[in-house]
Structures are given as C-alpha cells and as structure tokens.
Amino acid sequence: MKFNTYIMEDALEAIIDYRGKTPQKSESGIPTLSAKSVKNNFIDYNNCYYISQEEYNRFMVRGFPKKGDILLTTEAPLGMVAKLDRDDIAIAQRLLTLRGKKNILDNDYLLYFLQSSTGQHLLKSHETGTTVTGIKQAVFRKLEISIPNIEDQRKIATILSALDSRISINTAINENLRLQAA
C-alpha cells in the first residue's frame, strides 16, 4: 500500500476552532460541546450546555460543524476523538472540528487514525504546557500525516467501523447478561 504525505491543513477542507471564545449560556436551545463532551468514539450530550439561537448566530462566525465531521480535543485531555452525529451543534473551546478534503482524506479514516497509537503519538509529541498540556491549532495545522489513497482509506475505515459495531453489540449483550444474572 502506497502512502502520500500531507501537511494536515492541506488534507483538510475545514479546521474549525473556537479557542478563546465562550458563548453566553442559556437554559435551552442549541447543544454546545466542549472537550469534556468528547470521549473516544462517543459524544456525551449529557455533558454539554446550551446557547440560544440568537447566540448561536452571533457566536458561530468561524464555521459551522456538520454531521460526519471529526471532533478532536486539544487539551484537558488532548487527543479524544469522536464523529459528529448531528448538524445542530455549537462548538466551544478546547475542541477542533475537522473535515477531510474530498478525495484526499476520508473523515472516518481520520477518526481512526487520530485514535491509533500513531495518531496519538503524533499529537502527544507536539503538546506543550505544564499544568494543562495541549496542542495549538497552528502546530496541529502543520503536522505531517501519511495516508493511503482515498479508496484504501475507505476500505480501512469500513473494516474498523464494522469491528466497532460488533464490539458495541457484544458489550450490550454482556451487560444484558450481567443484569439478568444479578
């Protein structure tokens, strides 16, 4: 399998970052995700807050996340990754929203790459800070990523996604059996 090397920003159509901006919270409205909402391969919507539609329109000037985008925590902790499963979301601090460039980087492949030991090592080897460590967007943009052609990326992502689905089903079965035995 042949790999091509890209600078991250050249392989991505979008890098949406709301670092340094905090929206005015509301009792209801648009769910707003932060780093504490993102776990590996999972978005905890119970751990989000809300902003009004008006605040969303005012705040979201750096770009709108889309279903299928990849979320990456940039600190506290660095390197948690999940795939966005809906459009009606706002993004807050310490979270990058990534979208692969068409025919260069598949979002599902990017998800698995960033979760892999290679992807985690790439992120961690560029983190800075003492009390709270993280990666700056400017540094992330310049990371080198070696990726196979788009067809191979899609094949790899399909296989890994099928394995994730099987693991989820087995976990649910095991939990059900545990509850029945209790």
GIPE-V277263 format. One record per residue. N is the residue number from 1. RES is the residue in three letters. SS is DSSP state (a for helix, b for strand, c for the rest). PHI is phi in whole degrees, -180 to 180 (NA if undefined). Layout:
n = (N:N)
res = (RES:RES)
ss = (SS:SS)
phi = (PHI:PHI)
This chain:
n = (1:2:3:4:5:6:7:8:9:10:11:12:13:14:15:16:17:18:19:20:21:22:23:24:25:26:27:28:29:30:31:32:33:34:35:36:37:38:39:40:41:42:43:44:45:46:47:48:49:50:51:52:53:54:55:56:57:58:59:60:61:62:63:64:65:66:67:68:69:70:71:72:73:74:75:76:77:78:79:80:81:82:83:84:85:86:87:88:89:90:91:92:93:94:95:96:97:98:99:100:101:102:103:104:105:106:107:108:109:110:111:112:113:114:115:116:117:118:119:120:121:122:123:124:125:126:127:128:129:130:131:132:133:134:135:136:137:138:139:140:141:142:143:144:145:146:147:148:149:150:151:152:153:154:155:156:157:158:159:160:161:162:163:164:165:166:167:168:169:170:171:172:173:174:175:176:177:178:179:180:181:182)
res = (MET:LYS:PHE:ASN:THR:TYR:ILE:MET:GLU:ASP:ALA:LEU:GLU:ALA:ILE:ILE:ASP:TYR:ARG:GLY:LYS:THR:PRO:GLN:LYS:SER:GLU:SER:GLY:ILE:PRO:THR:LEU:SER:ALA:LYS:SER:VAL:LYS:ASN:ASN:PHE:ILE:ASP:TYR:ASN:ASN:CYS:TYR:TYR:ILE:SER:GLN:GLU:GLU:TYR:ASN:ARG:PHE:MET:VAL:ARG:GLY:PHE:PRO:LYS:LYS:GLY:ASP:ILE:LEU:LEU:THR:THR:GLU:ALA:PRO:LEU:GLY:MET:VAL:ALA:LYS:LEU:ASP:ARG:ASP:ASP:ILE:ALA:ILE:ALA:GLN:ARG:LEU:LEU:THR:LEU:ARG:GLY:LYS:LYS:ASN:ILE:LEU:ASP:ASN:ASP:TYR:LEU:LEU:TYR:PHE:LEU:GLN:SER:SER:THR:GLY:GLN:HIS:LEU:LEU:LYS:SER:HIS:GLU:THR:GLY:THR:THR:VAL:THR:GLY:ILE:LYS:GLN:ALA:VAL:PHE:ARG:LYS:LEU:GLU:ILE:SER:ILE:PRO:ASN:ILE:GLU:ASP:GLN:ARG:LYS:ILE:ALA:THR:ILE:LEU:SER:ALA:LEU:ASP:SER:ARG:ILE:SER:ILE:ASN:THR:ALA:ILE:ASN:GLU:ASN:LEU:ARG:LEU:GLN:ALA:ALA)
ss = (c:c:b:b:b:b:b:a:a:a:a:b:b:b:b:b:b:c:c:c:c:c:c:c:c:b:c:c:c:b:b:b:b:c:a:a:a:b:b:c:c:b:b:c:a:a:a:c:b:b:b:c:a:a:a:a:a:a:a:c:c:c:c:c:c:c:c:c:c:b:b:b:b:b:b:c:c:b:b:b:b:b:b:c:c:c:c:c:b:b:b:c:c:c:b:b:b:b:b:b:c:c:c:c:c:c:a:a:a:a:a:a:a:a:a:c:a:a:a:a:a:a:a:a:c:c:c:b:c:c:c:c:c:b:c:c:a:a:a:a:a:c:c:b:b:b:b:b:c:a:a:a:a:a:a:a:a:a:a:a:a:a:a:a:a:a:a:a:a:a:a:a:a:a:a:a:a:a:a:a:a:c)
phi = (NA:-91:-114:-112:-102:-128:-80:-49:-65:-81:-96:-112:-77:-144:-129:-101:-137:-109:-59:83:-124:-127:-77:-72:-74:-138:-71:-151:127:-86:-61:-123:-96:-131:-57:-74:-86:-108:-115:-65:67:-153:-111:-92:-71:-75:-112:-130:-127:-123:-131:-71:-59:-64:-66:-59:-63:-76:-82:-83:-89:-92:133:-107:-69:-126:-54:99:-66:-104:-100:-132:-76:-98:-167:51:-96:-80:95:-78:-135:-152:-99:-69:-109:-160:-94:-81:-134:-107:-118:-108:-66:65:-144:-99:-108:-118:-136:-65:-75:-53:65:-120:-137:-77:-59:-66:-64:-59:-55:-70:-62:-66:-83:-68:-61:-65:-64:-64:-63:-59:-65:-65:-74:-117:-79:-132:112:-115:-70:-121:-97:-169:-121:-80:-59:-61:-73:-57:-56:-96:-62:-91:-130:-101:-134:-75:-64:-61:-66:-66:-59:-65:-63:-61:-63:-64:-63:-66:-65:-63:-64:-60:-62:-64:-62:-62:-64:-64:-63:-64:-62:-62:-65:-62:-62:-63:-67:-69:-76:-76)
